[in-house]
Amino acid sequence: MNALLENRKVVITIGIVLLLVIFGIIIFIAPKFLNPASNQQIPVQPTEVPILTLSPDEIGLILSEDAAGQNAIIEVDNTTGIMAISFELSYIGKPDAGTEAVPRGAVGELDLTKSPAIKKVPFGTCSDVCHYDSDISEVKIVLKVTKDDGTIYQVTKTLE
């Protein structure tokens, strides 16, 4: 009689375990088969971050050229609260006499250890000797201004 009771307990235990496994499968796996759309990944659209701008007057930006017309002069008078300023200067010029005018440019950073921050950028190329472009037009500068709090602004100005 004890053997019969022991066999019944084993059969009941195995039955309960099997029922738990079956319910587990139904609860965790069945929804994926019943609703396959929930398994599909939704493409994430990039969010557009607006570019914050400052006016040239807010940082005291002056863009000019030297008397010979061979260099652009970038000057920023108000560097208070600014951690870094990088620039992109673009213009149209003729690299050699008798050639067609082409888009040209230069990139760099302003030294903020002095106030005002001034940078002279040649209209042309310089290594040992500078080779200046001629017939300069459409001079434009875009500054990337990083404030002390990490906020980045853009400032744009054209040479008048």
KAMOUR-V815436 format. One record per residue. N is the residue number from 1. RES is the residue in one letter. PHI is phi in whole degrees, -180 to 180 (* if undefined). Layout:
n=N res=RES phi=PHI
n=N res=RES phi=PHI
//
This chain:
n=1 res=M phi=*
n=2 res=N phi=-64
n=3 res=A phi=-66
n=4 res=L phi=-66
n=5 res=L phi=-67
n=6 res=E phi=-62
n=7 res=N phi=-64
n=8 res=R phi=-65
n=9 res=K phi=-65
n=10 res=V phi=-66
n=11 res=V phi=-64
n=12 res=I phi=-66
n=13 res=T phi=-62
n=14 res=I phi=-62
n=15 res=G phi=-63
n=16 res=I phi=-65
n=17 res=V phi=-62
n=18 res=L phi=-61
n=19 res=L phi=-63
n=20 res=L phi=-64
n=21 res=V phi=-65
n=22 res=I phi=-64
n=23 res=F phi=-64
n=24 res=G phi=-62
n=25 res=I phi=-64
n=26 res=I phi=-63
n=27 res=I phi=-70
n=28 res=F phi=-95
n=29 res=I phi=-103
n=30 res=A phi=-58
n=31 res=P phi=-59
n=32 res=K phi=-69
n=33 res=F phi=-82
n=34 res=L phi=-76
n=35 res=N phi=-133
n=36 res=P phi=-66
n=37 res=A phi=-65
n=38 res=S phi=-71
n=39 res=N phi=-84
n=40 res=Q phi=-74
n=41 res=Q phi=-82
n=42 res=I phi=-91
n=43 res=P phi=-64
n=44 res=V phi=-93
n=45 res=Q phi=-87
n=46 res=P phi=-66
n=47 res=T phi=-91
n=48 res=E phi=-87
n=49 res=V phi=-100
n=50 res=P phi=-65
n=51 res=I phi=-86
n=52 res=L phi=-77
n=53 res=T phi=-124
n=54 res=L phi=-124
n=55 res=S phi=-82
n=56 res=P phi=-56
n=57 res=D phi=-66
n=58 res=E phi=-65
n=59 res=I phi=-111
n=60 res=G phi=68
n=61 res=L phi=-77
n=62 res=I phi=-124
n=63 res=L phi=-117
n=64 res=S phi=-144
n=65 res=E phi=-126
n=66 res=D phi=-72
n=67 res=A phi=-60
n=68 res=A phi=-82
n=69 res=G phi=73
n=70 res=Q phi=-102
n=71 res=N phi=-137
n=72 res=A phi=-88
n=73 res=I phi=-118
n=74 res=I phi=-106
n=75 res=E phi=-134
n=76 res=V phi=-122
n=77 res=D phi=-84
n=78 res=N phi=-110
n=79 res=T phi=-103
n=80 res=T phi=-63
n=81 res=G phi=79
n=82 res=I phi=-110
n=83 res=M phi=-88
n=84 res=A phi=-157
n=85 res=I phi=-136
n=86 res=S phi=-115
n=87 res=F phi=-137
n=88 res=E phi=-133
n=89 res=L phi=-104
n=90 res=S phi=-128
n=91 res=Y phi=-162
n=92 res=I phi=-110
n=93 res=G phi=-159
n=94 res=K phi=-100
n=95 res=P phi=-68
n=96 res=D phi=-137
n=97 res=A phi=-60
n=98 res=G phi=83
n=99 res=T phi=-98
n=100 res=E phi=-83
n=101 res=A phi=-68
n=102 res=V phi=-134
n=103 res=P phi=-68
n=104 res=R phi=-136
n=105 res=G phi=-179
n=106 res=A phi=-153
n=107 res=V phi=-129
n=108 res=G phi=176
n=109 res=E phi=-130
n=110 res=L phi=-95
n=111 res=D phi=-83
n=112 res=L phi=-92
n=113 res=T phi=-75
n=114 res=K phi=-115
n=115 res=S phi=-127
n=116 res=P phi=-74
n=117 res=A phi=-85
n=118 res=I phi=-127
n=119 res=K phi=-138
n=120 res=K phi=-103
n=121 res=V phi=-120
n=122 res=P phi=-71
n=123 res=F phi=-84
n=124 res=G phi=150
n=125 res=T phi=-121
n=126 res=C phi=-134
n=127 res=S phi=-132
n=128 res=D phi=-76
n=129 res=V phi=-130
n=130 res=C phi=-87
n=131 res=H phi=-114
n=132 res=Y phi=-85
n=133 res=D phi=-78
n=134 res=S phi=-120
n=135 res=D phi=51
n=136 res=I phi=-73
n=137 res=S phi=-150
n=138 res=E phi=51
n=139 res=V phi=-79
n=140 res=K phi=-140
n=141 res=I phi=-125
n=142 res=V phi=-123
n=143 res=L phi=-102
n=144 res=K phi=-106
n=145 res=V phi=-105
n=146 res=T phi=-105
n=147 res=K phi=-78
n=148 res=D phi=-59
n=149 res=D phi=-86
n=150 res=G phi=93
n=151 res=T phi=-69
n=152 res=I phi=-110
n=153 res=Y phi=-124
n=154 res=Q phi=-120
n=155 res=V phi=-127
n=156 res=T phi=-126
n=157 res=K phi=-151
n=158 res=T phi=-113
n=159 res=L phi=-79
n=160 res=E phi=-98
//
